[in-house]
Amino acid sequence: MEVPTRHAFINITPQVRECVRESGVTEGLVLINSMHTTAAVFVDGDEQGLYHHYEPLVDCSYTALSELSQLISVAQRDCLVG
């Protein structure tokens, strides 16, 4: 799944329902798993009013990961250079 922005909130419920319907399974659980380290799946009601609360958390996480990545790069360089 690609989005035109750095991050997005996407309700995938219709796609999941369609996959389950096509599978013929009538009982059980559905496991949704993000196979990419920079993606996340969470379950919540699709309430647009909540998204403005999530946005700062995503921005903060993105910034923190970028800073961590830079620190790791510096540490790796320092170990290689001595």
N, C-alpha and C positions, 0 to 999 in steps of 0.2 A: 504494500500500500504506500503510495507516495502522496505527500501533501505539498502545496505550493509555498508553505511558510515553514519556519524553523520548527514549529510545533503546532498541533491542532488537537481538538477534542472531537472525536468522531464516534457516533453511535453506530455500532456494527450489528445491533440486534436484528435488523431485517435480513442481513446476509447470513447470520448464524441460523436464524429460523429457517431460511431457505435451504441451507445445507442439511439441517436436521430433517426437514420435510423430504428432501430428495433421497436421503439415506434410508428412509423407511423405518428408522428407529422410533419407537413410540414410548419407551420408558428408559429412564436413566439420567445421567448427568452429562453435561457438555463441558469439556475442558478447553479453555481459550488460553493460549500461551504465546507470548511475544518471543520470537526467536532472535531478536536483535537486542543488543545491550543498551541501545539508546532509546528503546521504545518501552512503553508500559501499557498494561491492560488493567483497568480497575472496574469494579462493578458498583454502580450507583444508579439512582434514578436519573433519567435523561432530563434534568432540570436545568434549563439555560441559565437561570439565576445563580446556580452554584459555580458556573464556569469562571465568573469574575473572581471568585475566592481561590480557585485552583491556579489561575494564571500567575500570580506572584510566586507561588510555590514552584512552578515549573521554571520560571525565570531564575529564581534563586538557585535551584538545583543545577541548571545549565551553567550559571556563573561559577558555582562551586566546583563543578566537574572540570570546567575549563581551567580554573586556577590550580586544581589538583594535577591536571595533566601537565601544566607548565612546570610545577614543582618537581614532578617525576622526571620530566625531561632534563631539568637542571641537575638533579641528583644523578641521573644516568651519565650525563656529560662529565660531571665532576668525578665520578668513579672511573670513567674511561681515561680522562686526562690525568687524574691523580692529584 
